[in-house]
Every structure is written in C-alpha cells, then in structure tokens.
Amino acid sequence: MEFNLEKTSEFNEWFLDQTDKIKGLVTARFSRIEVAGHFGVVNSVGDGVFELKWKIGLRVYFAYLDRKRIVVLLGGTKHGQKADIKKAKSLLG
C-alpha cells in the first residue's frame, strides 16, 4: 500500500532545524511509509492524531486524511511531547 504524505509548514520549519542525522531518520521512515506502507512504531495520541516514535525520543505527529493520504503535522521530542501533541491537534482541528 502506498501513501501520499503532505507536510504542514510547521513540520517543514521544525524539520529544517534538525541535524542531518535526524533528517535522515525521518526521511527514511517517510520513504518506508510512502513505498511500502510500513510505519514502524506508532501510537494514537487521541482526536485522530498519531505519533511516529523513535527510541531516541524523536516524535513526528500525523493524521490520516483518507485511506491513501496522510498529513504530517509536527515534529518534536519526548520531552516536549505534551505541548507538541496539543499543537498537533490544533493544526488538525
């Protein structure tokens, strides 16, 4: 199953501030989602928002627009998770 990822400007701004290592991890995960439909570790955080998780504490929040389209809302870390989830939900709202 293939997915089309649409990224918010908030996500893009966050992404540009990341290290090359983080950019590589996120880009690789997005590629696996787009090509094979493989999401890795995902949790629902409520209100239609989900998080992609990495063991290093990295988080990327997204929502399904329909069966094949996903909007990538925001990125963050485990330490800022509460505020990031609130912001991601408001972006989806």
C-alpha positions in Angstrom: 0.0 0.0 0.0 1.3 3.4 -0.9 0.7 6.6 1.0 1.0 10.3 0.0 2.5 12.4 2.7 1.5 16.1 2.8 3.6 18.2 5.2 2.5 21.3 7.1 4.6 24.4 7.1 5.0 23.9 10.9 6.5 20.5 10.2 8.8 21.8 7.5 10.1 24.6 9.8 10.8 22.0 12.5 12.5 19.7 10.0 14.8 22.4 8.7 16.2 23.0 12.2 17.1 19.3 12.7 20.6 17.7 12.4 21.5 15.7 9.3 21.1 12.5 11.4 17.6 13.3 12.4 16.6 14.4 8.9 18.0 11.1 7.6 15.9 9.1 10.2 12.7 11.0 9.4 13.3 10.8 5.6 13.9 7.1 5.7 10.8 6.5 7.8 8.7 8.6 5.4 10.1 6.6 2.4 9.1 3.3 4.0 5.6 4.7 4.6 5.2 6.0 1.1 6.6 3.0 -0.7 5.6 0.0 1.5 3.0 1.3 4.0 5.4 0.4 6.8 5.0 2.9 9.7 7.2 1.3 12.4 6.2 2.2 16.0 3.0 4.3 16.0 0.7 5.3 18.8 -2.6 7.1 18.8 -2.5 10.3 20.9 -6.2 11.0 20.5 -8.5 13.1 18.4 -7.3 11.5 15.1 -3.6 12.3 15.7 -0.9 9.6 15.8 2.8 9.7 16.6 5.7 8.0 14.9 8.2 7.1 17.6 11.9 6.5 17.6 13.9 5.0 20.5 16.0 8.2 20.7 12.9 10.2 21.8 12.1 11.7 18.4 8.4 12.1 17.6 6.5 13.0 14.4 2.8 13.7 14.6 0.4 12.9 11.7 -3.2 12.2 10.8 -5.0 10.3 8.1 -6.8 12.5 5.6 -8.2 9.4 3.8 -7.0 5.8 3.0 -4.0 6.9 1.0 -3.2 10.4 2.2 -1.5 11.5 5.4 -0.8 15.0 6.7 2.4 15.3 8.7 1.6 17.9 11.3 4.6 18.5 13.6 7.9 17.1 14.8 9.3 17.1 18.3 10.8 15.1 21.1 9.6 13.0 24.0 10.5 15.9 26.4 8.1 18.4 24.7 5.5 15.8 23.9 2.6 17.3 25.9 2.8 20.7 24.2 3.6 19.1 20.8 0.5 16.9 21.0 -1.7 19.9 21.8 -0.2 21.9 18.9 -0.6 18.9 16.5 -4.2 18.5 17.4 -4.9 22.2 16.9 -3.2 22.1 13.5 -5.5 19.2 12.5 -8.6 21.0 14.0 
